[in-house]
Amino acid sequence: MFENMNKSYENYLKAIYLISKKKKGGWVSNSEISDFLKIKPSSVTNMLYKLRELKLISWEPRQSLRLTSKGKYIAQEICANYNCLRNFFINILNLKDDSKLKQMCCEIEHHITPEVTSALNNLSLDNF
């Protein structure tokens, strides 16, 4: 979706964003990310160094972190893509299996362009 941004980076940004929305001040810990993504804390730490290098998070080792404005923007776009796809699958295609919906949306959200998101958002049941 974003230039030179792989799916794994986007998944971390999305996770941090979703966790931070429930936290006062938006601060997120390594262990919260680890629990959310169901991965080892050491894997999270390795990714945090990469995200910090890209200026997508504000973080120092052994401290909580926050998304930068750039990181937050990317995470919000990914979440918007997910929601757009979910609405399309449920309201237009009439799909009901929630676990399959989540899996499909999580895979596709990284590949759609803003133009596709806009077109999907503009669809209505009246068009069919």
Secondary structure, DSSP 8 states (H G I E B T S, - for coil): --TT--HHHHHHHHHHHHHHTTSGGG-B-HHHHHHHHT--HHHHHHHHHHHHHTTSEE--TTS-BEE-HHHHHHHHHHHHHHHHHHHIIIIIS----HHHHHHHHHHHTTT--HHHHHHHHH--GGG-
